[in-house]
């Protein structure tokens, strides 16, 4: 079982957030946080979240360009026996929430180290 394209988009965004936190400026973070707040809690399909992320990414050229440069499956997560793990809509929203929180703490530590 391989990750769907929808799951891969979410995983790739998470990969970029972890490896290129400087792309998640305060403005970008606020925009992602806004997107997250518009997603209903009872989503049944990962596709809805993925589609919203694709639209969001197109509005943020630096993140879009970085995504386009990623090799295919560069961030795929594998479970026991090397089997790719599947993510649920709830887990996808959790990943987006983590991106927002991590980029906030990264931004705050940069600010305090510059003082």
Secondary structure, 3 states (H helix, E strand, C coil): CCCCHHHHHHHHHHHHHHHCHHHCCHHHHHHHHHHHHHCCCCCCCHHHHHHHHHHHHHCCHHHHHHHHHCCCCCCCCECHHHCECCCCHHHHHHHHHHHHHHHHHHHHHHHHHHC
